[in-house]
């Protein structure tokens, strides 16, 4: 017997496939769903599915712009239950955004209650707020009941929803859009409706118009929060031509005179999508950290309008300089990115130019116009069929009354009666009499003949229209009888309709409908006439939402964002922002630093904490920048103007820069542009570095000297002067060599300065060979050695013992 067991039989219902294929197919499905149904807007109506469903649900709830409000919870609940099977919080957030006039250029939802504010506060819960549509939203929906767009089943197949909205104006550009999909994103700024309508009309007149020409009508975005666009015109043109780019947007500000030379800056408009509260916090942080020394205070005096007060530290400050620094360091100037990635025909994502987006909208409007015209023709044909039956009834009223009174099935009798024979009999009787008068309408013989001719003409027009759906059943096959629709209309006719003037009204209505139908036929057959109609519709939309459009007493239709020419914000030197005053910098052995007012005596006795004492003391000015060299080889930069005052013991230098606790301060000195520094480690490696390259822009400093190895630290940092280098090791051997043997580097470990068997470097300095090498002996006297031949050698050699009288601490200075 074999020990091999038989594998279990596979369940035919279990399907297996490679993991790579399974993940790939499922992730692709997810990606396509995100792209098409969540993140990217449709180029035709500029909406994502959630926004489209919100507006459609509000329409179904009959929340017109002139009607009453409904609870937001009811609206979001209907959207979630009927059309959008996602979280109600996400739906409510989307609806709330459509009501925020600081986020949406043309709000589609009219909110009542707390819908958030420009400070970044969230809307109240949906149970506390109410909403309805705006007139703009109604313009987006106009034509839905006229078969203007296709419908599809909702997620569970119980209802239908529009695939796209008719959209009277290019909402994609008017309100903008933003979203992040899988592998792609979109970000479109809002624009002015009147300008977009003008561009569309020009594109209708000149289909091959150039992108640059369209910019005469759409010069750039129009943000709901206003602001000033300072992007160069060529950059704007390139962005609209390629569909990608960015716009520099600044706040709107003015100088307010306070009298006696004093002034303050008032900001009345802030950039789009910048939260005012966070903006003020950022500016307050700049004041606290003294990053902009000429800035004294910021206040928020906003009520309904934006009013931010910025106070300078001195009235002698140039307002343009102050605002330039704020533009560079805060969100008073932002860069809004443009990425017009949209769905063409609701299916294909594509980065479009301005012209392509407008063309997609116009093609959609043409299709909407054609569909609405055909729908209207169907309605007219149905009404004409009914009118023809009613006119037949009036012409043969006696026979109709007789059928209704005495026939068991009056509807069938009306449908199969030979009304042409009845016409002839009635006309013959009328000819035998001098003046036949219709019993109820007062129509004489000549009028009767005219009505009969018009009836025949209507029948012929409908039969020759070529649209079999438009031809009523009576005209399609039963020439002498009435159709089902006509018979039903006659039976439902009220007795009061049999008054004398009704016949004339029916004939006038029929003639008007015949004329309207002829116009619709001409419209559907003539493309030029279609574009003319669309242009007229755009002009009407422009008039409705143009510069005279008012919301809550404020004209919102006129352009809010303006254009100005401005170059890049130049970096203003700190010296230009700080009043130059003399100070004395004092730093203790434990790293506590302070700035004494004025240039005091450097030998003056100062107070320090217990166990602490003086380490660095030198004269400086408030405009100076101080360089701190740490034992970790990093340089840190501190502004002298930011040093604490000298009334107390100062503050730890480690709080001003990110200087680790285990790192010691090697050197502290005033930065002098153009100077060079000699840096060296305790291992005896070093190099020359330009001082301009060690200035750090952040608190974390800038790594210059790489120190690696156990116990190796940065040890020396001296300004370079002269032509020679002198080093001394812990073994008291001195070596002198030429400065030209050291490399000039921006960062690194450096090269070997002096070779040691045991120990390392104690000190290094530079000097002029002719002047000799100087040091202080133990008695405090300065000694100078000119004849250095005994200690001169090549770099990285061992050197010779130090001369007699050399300091015991092995330091040159």
C-alpha positions in Angstrom: 0.0 0.0 0.0 1.3 3.5 -0.9 1.4 6.2 1.8 0.6 8.9 -0.7 -2.8 10.4 0.2 -5.2 11.5 -2.5 -5.7 15.3 -2.5 -9.2 16.5 -1.7 -11.5 17.3 -4.6 -11.6 20.9 -5.6 -14.9 22.7 -5.2 -15.9 23.8 -8.8 -17.5 26.9 -7.2 -14.2 28.1 -5.9 -12.4 30.3 -8.4 -8.7 30.9 -8.2 -6.4 33.4 -10.0 -2.9 34.8 -9.6 -2.6 37.3 -6.8 -1.0 39.9 -9.1 -3.9 39.7 -11.5 -6.5 39.8 -8.8 -4.9 42.9 -7.1 -4.4 44.6 -10.5 -7.9 44.2 -11.7 -9.4 45.2 -8.3 -7.2 48.3 -7.9 -7.9 49.3 -11.5 -11.6 49.1 -10.8 -11.1 51.2 -7.7 -9.0 53.7 -9.6 -11.6 54.1 -12.4 -14.4 54.5 -9.8 -12.4 57.2 -8.0 -11.5 59.1 -11.2 -15.0 59.0 -12.8 -17.3 59.0 -9.8 -15.6 61.0 -7.1 -12.6 63.2 -7.9 -12.8 64.6 -11.4 -15.6 67.0 -12.5 -17.5 66.6 -15.8 -16.4 69.2 -18.4 -20.1 69.7 -19.4 -21.6 70.9 -16.1 -18.5 71.2 -14.0 -19.9 69.0 -11.2 -18.9 65.8 -9.5 -21.6 63.2 -8.9 -22.1 64.1 -5.2 -22.8 67.8 -6.2 -25.0 66.8 -9.1 -27.0 64.5 -6.8 -27.4 67.2 -4.1 -28.9 69.6 -6.6 -31.2 67.0 -8.2 -32.4 65.9 -4.8 -33.2 69.5 -3.8 -35.1 69.9 -7.1 -37.1 66.8 -6.3 -37.9 68.3 -2.9 -39.0 71.5 -4.7 -36.6 73.7 -2.8 -36.6 76.6 -5.3 -34.8 79.8 -4.7 -38.0 81.6 -3.9 -39.6 78.8 -1.8 -39.0 77.7 1.7 -36.0 76.1 3.4 -35.7 72.5 4.5 -33.5 70.9 7.1 -30.1 70.0 5.8 -30.4 66.6 7.5 -33.4 65.9 5.3 -31.6 66.9 2.2 -28.4 64.9 2.9 -30.6 62.0 4.0 -32.5 62.0 0.7 -29.3 62.2 -1.3 -27.7 59.3 0.6 -30.8 57.1 0.5 -31.8 57.7 -3.1 -28.7 58.5 -5.1 -25.4 58.6 -3.2 -24.7 55.6 -1.0 -21.9 57.2 1.0 -21.6 58.8 4.4 -24.0 61.6 5.2 -21.2 63.6 6.8 -19.4 63.7 3.4 -22.6 64.7 1.6 -23.4 67.5 4.1 -19.8 68.8 3.9 -20.1 68.9 0.1 -23.5 70.7 0.4 -22.2 73.2 3.0 -19.3 74.1 0.7 -21.7 74.9 -2.1 -23.3 77.4 0.2 -20.1 79.2 1.3 -19.6 82.4 -0.7 -16.0 82.6 0.3 -15.3 79.1 -1.2 -17.7 79.2 -4.2 -17.8 82.1 -6.6 -21.5 81.5 -7.5 -23.1 79.6 -4.6 -25.5 76.8 -5.7 -27.0 76.4 -2.2 -28.7 79.1 -0.2 -27.9 78.2 3.4 -29.7 79.4 6.5 -27.8 79.0 9.8 -24.1 78.5 10.5 -22.5 77.2 7.4 -18.9 78.0 8.5 -16.8 81.1 7.9 -13.6 82.3 6.4 -11.8 81.8 9.8 -12.0 78.0 9.2 -14.8 77.3 11.6 -16.9 74.2 10.6 -20.6 74.4 9.8 -23.1 73.5 12.4 -24.5 70.0 12.5 -27.0 69.3 9.7 -29.9 69.2 12.1 -29.4 72.8 13.0 -29.1 74.3 9.4 -31.6 74.7 6.5 -31.0 75.1 2.8 -32.6 75.6 -0.6 -31.3 76.2 -4.1 -30.1 79.5 -5.5 -31.1 81.0 -8.8 -27.7 79.9 -10.1 -28.5 76.2 -9.3 -31.9 76.6 -11.0 -30.1 77.8 -14.1 -28.0 74.6 -13.9 -31.1 72.4 -13.7 -33.3 74.2 -16.3 -34.5 71.8 -19.0 -34.4 68.6 -16.9 -38.2 68.1 -17.4 -37.8 68.6 -21.2 -35.6 65.5 -21.9 -32.5 67.7 -22.1 -30.1 65.0 -20.8 -30.0 61.3 -20.4 -31.0 59.6 -17.2 -29.7 56.4 -15.6 -30.8 54.2 -12.8 -29.6 55.0 -9.3 -27.4 52.6 -7.3 -30.3 50.2 -6.4 -32.3 50.5 -9.6 -35.4 52.0 -7.9 -35.1 55.6 -9.2 -33.4 57.4 -12.0 -31.0 60.3 -11.9 -29.5 62.6 -14.6 -26.1 61.7 -16.0 -25.3 65.3 -16.4 -27.1 68.6 -15.8 -28.2 71.0 -18.7 -26.1 73.9 -17.3 -26.9 77.3 -18.8 -23.3 78.5 -18.2 -19.8 76.9 -18.0 -19.9 76.0 -14.3 -16.6 74.1 -14.4 -14.8 77.4 -14.9 -17.3 79.6 -13.1 -17.0 77.8 -9.7 -13.8 75.9 -10.3 -13.1 72.5 -8.8 -10.5 70.5 -7.0 -9.9 66.8 -6.3 -7.3 64.1 -6.0 -7.9 60.8 -7.8 -5.6 57.8 -8.3 -2.6 58.9 -10.2 -4.1 62.2 -11.2 -5.6 65.4 -9.7 -7.5 68.5 -10.7 -7.4 72.1 -9.5 -9.4 74.7 -11.3 -9.9 78.3 -10.0 -13.2 80.1 -10.3 -13.9 82.6 -13.0 -16.4 85.4 -13.8 -19.6 84.2 -15.6 -20.0 87.4 -17.7 -16.4 86.9 -19.0 -17.0 83.2 -19.7 -20.2 84.0 -21.6 -18.4 86.6 -23.7 -15.7 84.0 -24.5 -18.3 81.4 -25.4 -20.0 83.8 -27.8 -16.7 84.7 -29.4 -16.0 81.0 -29.8 -19.4 80.5 -31.5 -18.7 83.3 -33.9 -15.1 82.1 -34.5 -14.8 78.4 -33.9 -11.0 78.3 -34.7 -10.3 81.2 -32.3 -6.8 81.2 -30.8 -6.2 80.7 -27.1 -4.6 84.1 -26.8 -7.7 85.7 -28.3 -9.9 84.1 -25.6 -7.8 85.8 -23.0 -9.2 89.1 -24.1 -12.5 88.0 -22.6 -11.2 85.8 -19.8 -8.0 87.6 -18.5 -7.7 85.2 -15.5 -9.4 83.7 -12.5 -12.0 85.7 -10.4 -11.8 84.5 -6.8 -14.8 84.9 -4.5 -12.5 86.4 -1.8 -11.1 89.0 -4.3 -7.4 89.7 -4.0 -4.9 90.9 -6.5 -3.4 88.6 -9.2 0.2 89.5 -9.9 1.1 86.7 -12.2 2.8 88.0 -15.5 0.4 87.9 -18.5 2.7 85.5 -20.5 2.5 83.0 -17.6 -1.3 83.2 -17.5 -1.5 82.7 -21.3 0.7 79.7 -21.1 -1.3 78.2 -18.2 -4.6 78.5 -20.1 -3.0 77.1 -23.3 -1.5 74.0 -21.7 -4.0 73.5 -18.9 -1.3 73.6 -16.3 0.3 76.5 -14.4 -0.1 78.7 -11.4 -1.2 82.2 -10.3 0.3 84.4 -7.7 -2.4 85.9 -5.6 -1.9 88.7 -3.0 -4.1 90.3 -0.4 -5.6 93.7 -1.1 -4.3 96.3 1.3 -4.1 100.0 1.8 -2.2 102.4 4.1 -4.5 104.2 6.6 -3.2 107.5 7.9 -3.5 107.9 11.7 -2.2 111.5 11.8 1.1 113.0 12.9 3.0 110.8 10.5 1.7 107.6 12.0 0.0 105.0 9.8 -1.1 101.4 9.7 -1.9 98.9 7.0 -5.4 97.6 6.5 -5.9 94.3 4.7 -9.5 94.2 3.2 -9.2 91.0 1.1 -7.2 87.9 1.7 -6.1 85.2 -0.8 -8.5 82.4 -1.8 -8.7 79.4 0.5 -6.6 81.0 3.2 -8.1 80.8 6.7 -8.1 84.2 8.3 -7.5 82.9 11.8 -4.4 80.8 10.8 -3.1 83.7 8.8 -3.2 86.0 11.8 -1.6 83.2 13.9 1.3 83.0 11.4 1.8 86.7 11.4 1.7 86.8 15.2 4.4 84.1 15.2 6.5 86.2 13.0 6.2 89.0 15.5 7.1 86.7 18.4 10.1 85.3 16.7 11.2 88.7 15.5 11.6 87.3 12.0 10.3 90.6 10.7 11.7 93.1 13.2 9.9 96.1 11.7 6.5 94.5 12.4 4.9 95.4 15.7 1.4 94.1 15.9 -1.5 92.5 14.0 -5.2 92.7 14.9 -8.4 91.3 13.5 -11.1 94.0 13.4 -13.3 92.0 10.9 -17.1 92.1 11.1 -19.0 91.2 8.0 -16.1 92.3 5.9 -12.4 91.6 6.2 -10.4 94.1 8.2 -6.9 93.1 9.4 -4.7 95.7 11.0 -0.9 95.5 10.6 1.1 97.9 12.7 4.7 98.8 12.0 7.3 99.2 14.7 8.2 102.6 13.5 6.5 105.2 11.4 9.7 105.6 9.4 9.3 102.1 7.9 8.4 101.9 4.2 5.0 100.2 3.9 6.1 98.5 0.7 9.1 97.0 2.4 6.9 95.7 5.3 4.3 94.1 3.0 7.1 92.7 0.8 8.4 90.8 3.9 4.9 89.7 4.8 4.3 88.4 1.3 7.5 86.3 1.5 6.9 84.9 5.0 3.1 84.5 5.3 0.0 83.6 3.3 -0.8 87.2 2.4 0.6 86.0 -0.9 -0.1 82.4 -2.2 0.4 80.6 -5.4 -2.8 78.9 -6.7 -2.0 75.9 -9.0 -4.0 75.3 -12.2 -4.5 71.8 -13.4 -7.5 71.5 -15.7 -7.8 67.7 -15.6 -11.5 67.0 -16.4 -13.8 64.3 -17.8 -14.6 64.8 -21.4 -18.1 63.4 -22.1 -18.1 62.1 -18.6 -15.7 59.3 -19.4 -12.3 60.3 -20.6 -9.9 62.2 -18.2 -7.9 64.8 -20.0 -5.9 67.9 -19.2 -7.6 70.6 -21.3 -6.9 74.1 -22.4 -9.3 77.0 -21.8 -10.6 76.6 -25.4 -11.1 72.9 -25.1 -13.1 73.3 -21.9 -15.3 76.0 -23.4 -15.8 73.9 -26.6 -16.9 70.9 -24.5 -19.5 73.1 -22.8 -20.8 74.6 -26.1 -21.1 71.1 -27.6 -23.1 70.1 -24.6 -25.4 73.1 -24.9 -26.0 72.3 -28.5 -27.1 68.8 -27.7 -29.3 70.1 -24.9 -30.9 72.6 -27.3 -31.6 69.9 -29.9 -33.1 67.5 -27.3 -35.3 70.2 -25.8 -36.5 71.2 -29.3 -37.4 67.7 -30.2 -39.2 67.3 -26.9 -41.1 70.5 -27.5 -42.1 69.2 -31.0 -43.4 66.0 -29.5 -45.5 68.1 -27.1 -46.7 70.3 -29.9 -47.7 67.3 -32.0 -49.7 65.9 -29.2 -51.5 69.1 -28.6 -52.1 69.6 -32.3 -53.7 66.2 -32.3 -55.9 67.1 -29.4 -56.8 70.5 -31.0 -57.7 68.8 -34.3 -60.1 66.5 -32.5 -61.7 69.4 -30.5 -62.1 71.4 -33.7 -63.8 68.4 -35.4 -66.1 68.2 -32.4 -67.0 71.9 -32.7 -67.7 71.5 -36.4 -69.9 68.6 -35.8 -71.3 69.4 -32.4 -74.8 68.0 -32.9 -73.4 64.6 -34.0 -70.9 64.6 -31.1 -73.7 65.3 -28.6 -75.9 62.7 -30.1 -73.1 60.1 -29.9 -72.3 60.9 -26.3 -76.0 60.9 -25.3 -77.2 57.7 -27.0 -74.3 55.5 -27.9 -73.3 52.7 -25.5 -69.6 53.1 -26.3 -69.2 56.8 -27.2 -65.4 56.6 -27.4 -65.4 53.9 -30.0 -68.2 55.6 -31.9 -66.2 58.8 -31.9 -63.1 57.0 -33.2 -64.8 55.1 -36.0 -67.3 57.7 -37.2 -66.8 58.9 -40.8 -66.3 62.6 -39.9 -65.5 63.5 -43.5 -69.0 62.4 -44.5 -70.4 64.4 -41.6 -68.4 67.4 -42.8 -69.9 67.1 -46.3 -73.4 66.7 -44.9 -73.0 69.7 -42.7 -71.5 71.8 -45.5 -74.3 70.8 -47.9 -77.0 71.8 -45.4 -75.2 75.1 -44.9 -75.1 75.8 -48.6 -78.9 75.4 -48.8 -79.4 78.0 -46.2 -78.7 81.7 -46.7 -76.4 81.9 -43.6 -75.6 78.9 -41.5 -74.6 79.8 -38.0 -72.8 77.3 -35.8 -75.1 76.5 -32.8 -72.5 77.4 -30.2 -69.7 79.3 -31.9 -71.4 81.6 -34.3 -69.3 80.5 -37.3 -70.8 81.2 -40.7 -70.4 79.1 -43.9 -67.3 80.8 -45.2 -65.6 80.4 -41.8 -66.6 76.7 -41.8 -64.8 76.2 -45.1 -61.6 78.0 -43.8 -61.5 75.8 -40.7 -61.9 72.7 -42.8 -59.1 73.8 -45.0 -56.8 74.4 -42.0 -57.7 71.0 -40.6 -56.6 69.4 -43.9 -53.4 71.4 -43.9 -52.6 70.4 -40.4 -53.0 66.8 -41.3 -50.8 67.1 -44.3 -48.0 68.9 -42.4 -47.9 66.3 -39.7 -47.9 63.5 -42.2 -45.0 65.1 -44.2 -42.8 65.9 -41.2 -40.9 62.7 -41.6 -41.0 62.0 -37.9 -43.4 59.1 -37.5 -43.4 59.6 -33.7 -44.8 63.1 -34.4 -47.7 61.9 -36.5 -50.9 61.2 -34.5 -52.6 57.8 -34.9 -55.6 59.4 -36.7 -53.3 60.8 -39.4 -51.1 57.8 -39.6 -53.8 55.3 -40.5 -57.4 56.4 -39.9 -58.1 59.3 -42.2 -61.8 59.8 -41.4 -62.0 58.8 -37.7 -60.6 60.3 -34.5 -57.7 58.9 -32.6 -57.8 57.5 -29.1 -56.2 60.7 -27.8 -58.7 62.9 -29.6 -61.7 60.9 -28.5 -60.5 61.0 -24.9 -60.1 64.8 -25.1 -63.6 65.2 -26.4 -65.1 63.1 -23.8 -63.2 64.9 -21.0 -64.2 68.3 -22.4 -66.3 70.4 -19.9 -69.6 71.8 -20.9 -68.4 75.3 -20.1 -65.8 74.9 -22.9 -68.7 75.0 -25.5 -69.0 78.8 -25.2 -69.1 80.9 -28.3 -65.5 82.1 -28.4 -63.9 78.7 -27.8 -63.7 77.8 -31.5 -61.7 81.0 -32.3 -59.4 80.3 -29.4 -58.8 76.7 -30.6 -58.0 77.9 -34.1 -55.6 80.6 -32.8 -53.8 78.1 -30.5 -53.5 75.7 -33.4 -52.1 78.3 -35.7 -49.6 79.5 -33.0 -48.4 75.9 -32.4 -48.1 75.3 -36.1 -45.9 78.4 -36.4 -43.8 77.3 -33.4 -43.4 73.9 -34.8 -42.2 75.2 -38.1 -39.6 77.3 -36.2 -38.4 74.3 -34.3 -38.0 72.3 -37.5 -36.0 75.2 -39.0 -33.9 75.2 -35.8 -33.1 71.5 -35.9 -32.2 71.6 -39.6 -30.0 74.8 -39.5 -26.8 74.5 -37.4 -26.1 78.2 -37.7 -29.5 79.0 -36.3 -28.7 76.6 -33.4 -25.5 78.5 -32.5 -27.4 81.8 -32.8 -29.9 80.5 -30.3 -27.2 79.3 -27.9 -25.5 82.7 -28.1 -28.8 84.4 -27.2 -29.2 82.1 -24.2 -25.7 83.0 -23.1 -26.4 86.7 -23.4 -29.5 86.2 -21.2 -27.4 84.3 -18.6 -24.8 87.1 -18.7 -27.5 89.7 -18.1 -28.9 87.7 -15.2 -25.6 86.9 -13.4 -23.5 89.8 -14.8 -22.2 92.9 -13.1 -25.7 93.9 -11.8 -26.3 90.6 -10.0 -26.8 91.3 -6.3 -26.7 88.9 -3.3 -27.7 90.3 0.1 -27.3 93.8 -1.1 -23.8 93.2 -2.5 -22.9 93.2 -6.1 -21.3 89.8 -6.6 -21.5 89.7 -10.4 -18.8 92.2 -11.1 -15.1 91.1 -11.2 -13.7 90.7 -7.6 -10.1 89.9 -8.4 -8.0 92.5 -10.1 -4.6 92.4 -11.9 -1.4 94.2 -11.1 2.2 94.0 -12.2 4.6 93.0 -9.5 8.0 91.4 -9.6 9.4 88.8 -7.3 9.6 89.8 -3.7 13.2 90.7 -3.0 14.9 89.6 0.2 15.2 92.7 2.3 18.5 92.7 4.3 18.0 92.7 8.0 19.9 95.9 8.3 17.2 97.7 6.4 14.6 96.5 8.9 16.3 97.1 12.3 17.3 100.3 13.9 21.1 100.3 14.3 22.0 100.5 18.0 25.2 99.6 19.8 25.1 96.6 22.2 27.5 94.4 24.1 27.1 90.6 23.6 27.7 88.6 26.7 27.7 84.8 26.7 28.6 82.7 29.8 30.4 79.4 30.1 27.1 77.6 30.5 25.7 79.2 27.3 23.5 81.9 28.7 23.5 84.9 26.3 22.3 88.5 26.6 22.8 91.9 25.0 23.7 94.8 27.2 22.6 98.2 25.9 25.5 100.3 24.5 29.2 99.5 24.3 30.2 98.9 27.9 33.7 98.3 29.3 34.7 94.7 28.4 36.6 94.4 31.6 33.6 95.4 33.7 32.5 92.9 36.3 29.2 91.3 35.4 26.8 89.1 37.3 26.3 85.4 36.4 24.4 82.5 37.8 26.1 80.5 40.6 28.7 78.2 39.2 28.8 80.2 35.9 31.2 82.7 34.6 32.1 84.8 31.5 33.1 83.1 28.2 32.5 85.5 25.3 32.1 89.3 25.6 32.4 91.7 22.6 30.9 94.9 21.2 28.3 94.6 18.4 25.3 96.3 16.9 21.6 95.3 16.7 22.0 94.8 12.9 24.7 92.2 13.2 24.3 88.5 12.8 26.2 86.2 15.2 27.7 82.9 14.2 27.9 80.1 16.7 30.3 77.2 16.0 29.4 74.0 18.0 31.6 71.0 18.8 29.4 69.0 16.4 30.8 70.9 13.5 27.6 72.9 12.8 27.3 76.6 12.4 24.2 78.4 13.9 23.1 81.9 13.1 21.5 84.3 15.6 20.3 87.8 15.0 21.7 90.3 17.5 18.4 92.1 17.5 16.7 88.9 18.9 19.0 88.6 21.9 17.4 89.1 25.3 18.1 92.3 27.2 20.9 92.7 29.7 18.7 93.3 32.8 18.7 89.7 33.8 21.0 86.8 33.2 19.8 86.3 29.7 18.5 83.1 28.1 20.1 79.8 27.1 21.5 80.0 23.6 20.1 76.4 23.1 16.6 77.8 23.2 17.3 80.1 20.2 18.9 77.5 18.0 18.7 73.7 18.0 22.0 73.2 19.8 22.0 69.7 21.5 22.7 69.5 25.2 25.9 67.4 24.7 27.3 69.9 22.2 29.7 72.7 23.5 30.0 76.2 22.1 33.4 76.4 20.4 33.3 79.9 19.1 30.9 82.9 19.0 31.6 85.9 16.8 30.1 88.6 14.5 29.5 87.5 10.9 31.6 89.5 8.4 30.6 88.8 4.8 33.6 87.9 2.5 35.8 86.7 5.3 37.3 83.2 5.5 37.5 80.8 8.5 39.9 78.1 9.5 38.0 75.2 11.1 39.7 72.1 12.5 38.7 69.0 14.6 40.4 67.5 17.7 41.7 64.8 15.4 43.9 67.3 13.5 41.8 67.6 10.3 40.7 70.9 8.9 40.2 73.3 6.0 39.4 76.8 5.0 35.7 77.7 4.5 34.2 81.0 3.2 32.2 82.6 6.0 29.3 83.4 3.6 28.8 79.7 3.2 28.4 78.9 6.9 25.4 81.2 7.5 22.4 79.1 8.4 18.8 80.0 7.5 17.1 77.7 10.0 17.3 76.9 13.7 18.9 73.5 13.0 22.1 75.2 11.7 24.4 74.1 8.9 26.8 71.2 9.0 30.3 72.4 7.8 33.0 70.3 9.6 32.3 66.6 9.6 33.5 65.0 12.8 33.5 61.2 12.9 35.2 58.8 15.3 35.1 58.3 19.0 35.8 61.4 21.0 36.4 63.6 17.9 34.9 67.0 18.1 35.2 70.4 16.4 37.9 72.4 18.2 39.1 75.4 16.2 37.3 78.2 14.4 39.4 81.3 13.6 39.3 84.0 11.0 41.9 83.6 8.4 44.6 86.3 8.2 48.0 86.2 6.7 49.8 83.5 4.6 50.8 80.8 7.1 49.2 78.3 9.5 50.6 77.3 12.9 49.3 74.2 14.8 50.1 72.8 18.2 49.3 69.4 19.5 48.6 68.0 22.9 52.2 66.7 22.8 53.3 70.4 22.7 54.8 70.1 19.2 54.4 73.1 16.9 54.2 72.9 13.1 54.2 75.9 10.7 53.3 75.6 7.0 51.9 77.7 4.2 48.2 78.6 4.1 48.1 77.6 0.4 48.5 73.9 1.5 45.0 74.0 3.0 42.0 73.4 0.6 39.1 75.8 0.6 35.9 73.8 1.0 32.2 74.3 1.8 31.8 71.2 3.8 33.8 68.1 4.7 36.3 66.4 7.0 39.2 68.4 5.7 42.9 67.3 5.4 45.4 66.4 8.0 47.1 69.4 9.6 49.6 67.7 11.8 50.5 64.1 12.5 50.4 62.7 16.1 51.5 59.5 17.6 49.4 60.1 20.7 46.7 62.7 21.5 45.4 65.2 19.0 45.2 68.9 18.1 45.2 71.6 20.8 45.0 74.8 18.7 45.6 76.2 15.3 45.9 79.8 14.0 46.9 81.8 10.9 49.4 84.6 10.8 51.7 86.6 8.4 55.1 85.0 8.1 57.0 88.3 8.0 55.3 89.6 11.2 56.1 86.4 13.1 54.1 84.1 15.3 52.9 85.6 18.6 51.5 84.2 21.9 51.2 85.2 25.5 53.7 83.7 28.0 52.6 82.6 31.5 53.4 86.1 32.8 50.9 87.7 30.4 53.5 89.3 28.1 53.2 89.0 24.3 56.0 87.2 22.7 56.7 87.1 19.0 58.9 84.5 17.3 60.1 85.7 13.8 62.6 83.0 13.0 60.3 80.0 12.5 62.6 77.8 10.4 62.9 75.2 13.2 59.2 74.6 13.2 58.5 75.0 9.5 57.6 71.9 7.6 55.1 70.3 5.3 51.5 70.0 6.2 50.7 66.7 8.1 54.3 66.4 9.5 55.0 66.0 13.2 56.5 69.4 14.0 59.0 70.3 16.8 58.7 71.0 20.5 57.2 74.4 21.3 59.7 77.2 22.0 60.6 78.2 25.6 57.9 80.3 27.2 55.0 78.8 25.2 51.7 78.7 27.2 51.1 75.6 29.2 47.5 75.3 27.9 48.9 74.9 24.4 46.8 77.9 23.1 48.1 80.6 20.8 45.6 83.2 22.0 
